[in-house]
Amino acid sequence: MGAQPTSSKKLSLDDPLQFIKGVGPKRADLLKKINLETVS
């Protein structure tokens, strides 16, 4: 996976879901199974 964004960077719609507060890599893997990979 890519590098984690710094706290000063705002999330964009193309950022992986794992970078949303409360998601993380494990939950992002579960969401990927139902075709949810980015914010958009």
N, C-alpha and C positions, 0 to 999 in steps of 0.2 A: 504494500500500500504506500501511498505518497506520504510526504512529511505532513505533520499536523500543523494547521495554520496557527500563527501567533495570536495572542489575545488582542492585538491591535488590528488584526485583519477581520473585516466583516465577511460573513458567509455570503456566497453567491448561490444562485439557483443551480449551478453546476457542481457545487462542492458535494463530496460524499456525505451520506447521512450520518456516518459515524462521528462527524465533527459537531453535530447538534448536541447541546447539553442534555445529558441523560441517555444518549443512545450508545455510543462506544462501539468497538469493533465486533463484539459478540452479537449484540442486537442488530447491528448493520448486516452481519452475515445472515441472520434470520430474515430480515427484510428483503435481502437480495433474492432469497428463494421465491418471493412473491413479486419479483421484478421491480422492487423499489430500491434504487441505488443512489439517486441524487435528490436534492430538495425539490427540483421542478417536477 
